[in-house]
Amino acid sequence: MRTEQKYLGFGLFLGLILTLLLLAGFLLSASISALIPTPSPTSTPTQSTNTPQPSATIRPPTKTFTPTPTLIRIKTNTPAPTKPSSTPTLTDTLLGLVESGHLLPIGPLSVKQQFQVYESSIIFVRKTTDESRQLGEDINGKGYGSPTDICGPLSIAILQEAGLINKGIDPYRFWLLNPDLPTDRQTLAKVFPKDSFENIRLKTKLNKIDWLETPLLPGDFIYIYAGSEGNFEHMLVVNRVDKFGRAYSVTNHLSSEGFIITEALLYNPSNPNVGLFPVWTTRPYAHSGATGFAGIEIWRIKSTH
């Protein structure tokens, strides 16, 4: 009985030792596993680590950037705007006319006003007799547009268009106007009042006037007296003077096609044989019209600047 108990005790002791050894081994294995890193999964072609994926914070802008006016001004060196000047701004067209010598700034009118006279006159140009007659009737009324006699109303229409006289004036009042008649002289006084216009009378024949000493000026309203050697009287407006001192007018005159309305040279101070004035005062041309033998009368606006 004693021998069996001895072996049973020994067995229990041996079992306890083995259990402790197994438990110690298990704990040692768990500790070692915790110290070994777990490998990362292998990247696939669609998950390449070399190409970063865009995020909401780095999306490209959907609108084009517009610089502020200040940035534009600095970039283009454009000067800041200045206060408006009281001096009329010259247009590119006007500057071109002046620089080319087509229009010489001269006389009492401002350069801008001279351009307005020239520009206004050009719109009345008609290169055929029929067109000139139609224009005459547009200005003067049905049946009163003959291009032979339209000179007075045409001149008034040009001055009105240029803003130099009252637009309420009826151009018909200058149809066949005669300054020697009291009623027509009164009309002239109302249209060209003394406080705004000078009145100059030159009794020298057109072909004897020294145009260098006594030039016509842009905006001048001219009445030409026939005299005993002439057969018609005429009215016109000087629409420009060029760099050579030559004066021009958009007026009705006789051409090979009949009476038309175009811009015509009146005189050339350097050549007394060129222009309408020398033609009108040359006797051989009397059959087709002669005038100016009793001189001219000028109504000239007083200085505006």
KOLTOR-316805 format. One line per field, with one value per residue (C-alpha): residue number from 1; residue in one letter; x negated, y, z negated. Coordinates in steps of 0.1 Angstrom, whole numbers, plus 5000, padded with zeros to 4 digits. Layout:
BEGIN
k = c(NUM, ...)
r = c(A, ...)
c1 = c(X, ...)
c2 = c(Y, ...)
c3 = c(Z, ...)
END
This chain:
BEGIN
k = c(1, 2, 3, 4, 5, 6, 7, 8, 9, 10, 11, 12, 13, 14, 15, 16, 17, 18, 19, 20, 21, 22, 23, 24, 25, 26, 27, 28, 29, 30, 31, 32, 33, 34, 35, 36, 37, 38, 39, 40, 41, 42, 43, 44, 45, 46, 47, 48, 49, 50, 51, 52, 53, 54, 55, 56, 57, 58, 59, 60, 61, 62, 63, 64, 65, 66, 67, 68, 69, 70, 71, 72, 73, 74, 75, 76, 77, 78, 79, 80, 81, 82, 83, 84, 85, 86, 87, 88, 89, 90, 91, 92, 93, 94, 95, 96, 97, 98, 99, 100, 101, 102, 103, 104, 105, 106, 107, 108, 109, 110, 111, 112, 113, 114, 115, 116, 117, 118, 119, 120, 121, 122, 123, 124, 125, 126, 127, 128, 129, 130, 131, 132, 133, 134, 135, 136, 137, 138, 139, 140, 141, 142, 143, 144, 145, 146, 147, 148, 149, 150, 151, 152, 153, 154, 155, 156, 157, 158, 159, 160, 161, 162, 163, 164, 165, 166, 167, 168, 169, 170, 171, 172, 173, 174, 175, 176, 177, 178, 179, 180, 181, 182, 183, 184, 185, 186, 187, 188, 189, 190, 191, 192, 193, 194, 195, 196, 197, 198, 199, 200, 201, 202, 203, 204, 205, 206, 207, 208, 209, 210, 211, 212, 213, 214, 215, 216, 217, 218, 219, 220, 221, 222, 223, 224, 225, 226, 227, 228, 229, 230, 231, 232, 233, 234, 235, 236, 237, 238, 239, 240, 241, 242, 243, 244, 245, 246, 247, 248, 249, 250, 251, 252, 253, 254, 255, 256, 257, 258, 259, 260, 261, 262, 263, 264, 265, 266, 267, 268, 269, 270, 271, 272, 273, 274, 275, 276, 277, 278, 279, 280, 281, 282, 283, 284, 285, 286, 287, 288, 289, 290, 291, 292, 293, 294, 295, 296, 297, 298, 299, 300, 301, 302, 303, 304, 305)
r = c(M, R, T, E, Q, K, Y, L, G, F, G, L, F, L, G, L, I, L, T, L, L, L, L, A, G, F, L, L, S, A, S, I, S, A, L, I, P, T, P, S, P, T, S, T, P, T, Q, S, T, N, T, P, Q, P, S, A, T, I, R, P, P, T, K, T, F, T, P, T, P, T, L, I, R, I, K, T, N, T, P, A, P, T, K, P, S, S, T, P, T, L, T, D, T, L, L, G, L, V, E, S, G, H, L, L, P, I, G, P, L, S, V, K, Q, Q, F, Q, V, Y, E, S, S, I, I, F, V, R, K, T, T, D, E, S, R, Q, L, G, E, D, I, N, G, K, G, Y, G, S, P, T, D, I, C, G, P, L, S, I, A, I, L, Q, E, A, G, L, I, N, K, G, I, D, P, Y, R, F, W, L, L, N, P, D, L, P, T, D, R, Q, T, L, A, K, V, F, P, K, D, S, F, E, N, I, R, L, K, T, K, L, N, K, I, D, W, L, E, T, P, L, L, P, G, D, F, I, Y, I, Y, A, G, S, E, G, N, F, E, H, M, L, V, V, N, R, V, D, K, F, G, R, A, Y, S, V, T, N, H, L, S, S, E, G, F, I, I, T, E, A, L, L, Y, N, P, S, N, P, N, V, G, L, F, P, V, W, T, T, R, P, Y, A, H, S, G, A, T, G, F, A, G, I, E, I, W, R, I, K, S, T, H)
c1 = c(5000, 4971, 4952, 4983, 4986, 4949, 4953, 4985, 4969, 4939, 4963, 4982, 4950, 4937, 4970, 4969, 4934, 4944, 4975, 4953, 4928, 4957, 4971, 4937, 4932, 4966, 4959, 4924, 4938, 4964, 4938, 4916, 4945, 4954, 4918, 4918, 4935, 4963, 4954, 4974, 4996, 4980, 4991, 5011, 5006, 5038, 5024, 4989, 4972, 4953, 4984, 5002, 5040, 5056, 5077, 5104, 5079, 5057, 5083, 5074, 5095, 5126, 5124, 5096, 5080, 5088, 5063, 5077, 5076, 5046, 5026, 5035, 5024, 4991, 4985, 4992, 4978, 5011, 5012, 5039, 5069, 5066, 5093, 5110, 5094, 5113, 5094, 5114, 5099, 5088, 5099, 5075, 5093, 5089, 5052, 5046, 5062, 5041, 5009, 5013, 5019, 5054, 5068, 5048, 5059, 5064, 5089, 5113, 5128, 5113, 5097, 5126, 5151, 5131, 5133, 5171, 5175, 5155, 5172, 5207, 5200, 5188, 5222, 5238, 5216, 5236, 5217, 5246, 5272, 5301, 5287, 5279, 5315, 5329, 5306, 5318, 5354, 5346, 5331, 5354, 5387, 5403, 5398, 5371, 5341, 5325, 5288, 5283, 5298, 5294, 5263, 5279, 5300, 5271, 5247, 5271, 5277, 5239, 5235, 5265, 5251, 5218, 5236, 5225, 5259, 5294, 5310, 5344, 5336, 5355, 5328, 5355, 5350, 5317, 5333, 5321, 5313, 5301, 5282, 5292, 5328, 5338, 5358, 5329, 5304, 5326, 5325, 5287, 5286, 5308, 5289, 5254, 5259, 5232, 5224, 5213, 5202, 5180, 5192, 5165, 5170, 5143, 5151, 5120, 5125, 5121, 5091, 5074, 5077, 5044, 5054, 5021, 5029, 5067, 5073, 5107, 5111, 5130, 5167, 5168, 5202, 5195, 5217, 5202, 5214, 5216, 5209, 5215, 5194, 5210, 5242, 5249, 5243, 5234, 5233, 5210, 5192, 5155, 5153, 5115, 5081, 5051, 5014, 5007, 5034, 5057, 5094, 5122, 5160, 5187, 5209, 5229, 5210, 5211, 5193, 5191, 5221, 5241, 5246, 5234, 5225, 5189, 5159, 5141, 5109, 5118, 5083, 5046, 5026, 4995, 5012, 5038, 5049, 5062, 5096, 5133, 5126, 5102, 5126, 5156, 5137, 5123, 5142, 5141, 5161, 5189, 5212, 5212, 5213, 5192, 5193, 5171, 5164, 5179, 5161, 5174, 5190, 5180, 5198, 5172, 5178, 5160, 5133, 5147, 5114)
c2 = c(5000, 5024, 5016, 5026, 5059, 5066, 5062, 5081, 5111, 5110, 5109, 5140, 5159, 5150, 5160, 5194, 5200, 5192, 5215, 5244, 5238, 5238, 5270, 5287, 5277, 5291, 5325, 5327, 5320, 5348, 5373, 5364, 5367, 5402, 5414, 5402, 5429, 5419, 5423, 5450, 5438, 5440, 5472, 5466, 5486, 5507, 5515, 5526, 5544, 5565, 5585, 5605, 5606, 5641, 5652, 5678, 5704, 5704, 5704, 5729, 5761, 5761, 5799, 5819, 5845, 5881, 5907, 5939, 5972, 5982, 5952, 5959, 5995, 5985, 5958, 5979, 6012, 6029, 6063, 6068, 6088, 6126, 6153, 6163, 6192, 6222, 6219, 6199, 6165, 6161, 6129, 6108, 6120, 6156, 6151, 6134, 6163, 6188, 6169, 6162, 6199, 6192, 6215, 6245, 6258, 6295, 6322, 6328, 6293, 6266, 6237, 6215, 6240, 6242, 6204, 6206, 6230, 6208, 6176, 6193, 6206, 6172, 6156, 6179, 6168, 6156, 6147, 6147, 6173, 6151, 6143, 6180, 6190, 6164, 6177, 6213, 6203, 6184, 6217, 6242, 6226, 6210, 6230, 6252, 6229, 6240, 6234, 6266, 6288, 6267, 6285, 6306, 6278, 6254, 6277, 6282, 6245, 6239, 6265, 6251, 6216, 6229, 6245, 6281, 6296, 6290, 6258, 6273, 6296, 6286, 6282, 6293, 6329, 6329, 6317, 6344, 6367, 6402, 6423, 6455, 6449, 6463, 6432, 6409, 6431, 6427, 6389, 6390, 6411, 6386, 6355, 6371, 6395, 6422, 6409, 6375, 6383, 6408, 6423, 6430, 6446, 6443, 6461, 6449, 6424, 6388, 6384, 6415, 6407, 6399, 6367, 6366, 6399, 6394, 6356, 6340, 6319, 6287, 6294, 6326, 6333, 6351, 6370, 6376, 6407, 6404, 6440, 6455, 6428, 6398, 6380, 6362, 6366, 6339, 6328, 6302, 6291, 6286, 6251, 6249, 6264, 6241, 6245, 6264, 6290, 6277, 6282, 6257, 6256, 6229, 6249, 6246, 6253, 6246, 6215, 6196, 6175, 6206, 6222, 6200, 6204, 6195, 6208, 6233, 6253, 6290, 6305, 6297, 6327, 6314, 6310, 6336, 6315, 6285, 6282, 6292, 6329, 6334, 6315, 6336, 6368, 6359, 6374, 6344, 6325, 6351, 6331, 6303, 6326, 6356, 6373, 6390, 6422, 6443, 6423, 6404, 6408, 6386, 6377, 6362, 6348, 6366, 6347, 6318, 6310)
c3 = c(5000, 4991, 5023, 5045, 5028, 5034, 5071, 5073, 5056, 5079, 5110, 5098, 5092, 5127, 5143, 5125, 5138, 5174, 5172, 5160, 5188, 5215, 5200, 5201, 5237, 5248, 5231, 5247, 5282, 5279, 5269, 5298, 5323, 5310, 5317, 5354, 5379, 5401, 5439, 5460, 5489, 5524, 5545, 5576, 5609, 5601, 5567, 5576, 5548, 5574, 5586, 5559, 5562, 5564, 5534, 5531, 5517, 5549, 5577, 5605, 5606, 5629, 5638, 5655, 5633, 5643, 5632, 5615, 5634, 5612, 5623, 5660, 5657, 5641, 5667, 5697, 5683, 5691, 5673, 5647, 5660, 5657, 5653, 5686, 5704, 5716, 5749, 5776, 5782, 5817, 5835, 5855, 5886, 5878, 5868, 5901, 5920, 5902, 5904, 5941, 5948, 5961, 5935, 5922, 5887, 5895, 5887, 5858, 5856, 5834, 5851, 5840, 5856, 5888, 5890, 5884, 5913, 5936, 5925, 5928, 5963, 5977, 5970, 5995, 6024, 6055, 6087, 6112, 6121, 6112, 6077, 6072, 6081, 6057, 6029, 6037, 6033, 6000, 5987, 6003, 6011, 6041, 6073, 6057, 6060, 6093, 6091, 6110, 6082, 6051, 6039, 6011, 5994, 5998, 5980, 5951, 5948, 5945, 5918, 5899, 5901, 5888, 5859, 5867, 5872, 5859, 5873, 5871, 5901, 5932, 5960, 5985, 5972, 5991, 6024, 6050, 6021, 6031, 6004, 6023, 6013, 5978, 5969, 5978, 5960, 5929, 5934, 5935, 5903, 5884, 5896, 5891, 5861, 5855, 5820, 5835, 5870, 5888, 5921, 5946, 5981, 6007, 6040, 6058, 6087, 6077, 6100, 6085, 6048, 6031, 6013, 5993, 5978, 5976, 5973, 5970, 5939, 5930, 5922, 5942, 5959, 5992, 6015, 6049, 6068, 6106, 6115, 6150, 6167, 6150, 6156, 6123, 6086, 6062, 6025, 6010, 5977, 5975, 5961, 5957, 5964, 5970, 5960, 5993, 5985, 6011, 6003, 6011, 6011, 6016, 6040, 6071, 6103, 6140, 6153, 6185, 6171, 6162, 6128, 6100, 6063, 6054, 6035, 6058, 6055, 6053, 6057, 6053, 6039, 6057, 6091, 6101, 6130, 6110, 6094, 6099, 6092, 6121, 6144, 6133, 6140, 6174, 6203, 6227, 6201, 6198, 6220, 6194, 6164, 6152, 6118, 6092, 6111, 6083, 6056, 6026, 5992, 5963, 5931, 5907, 5873, 5845, 5826, 5805, 5786)
END
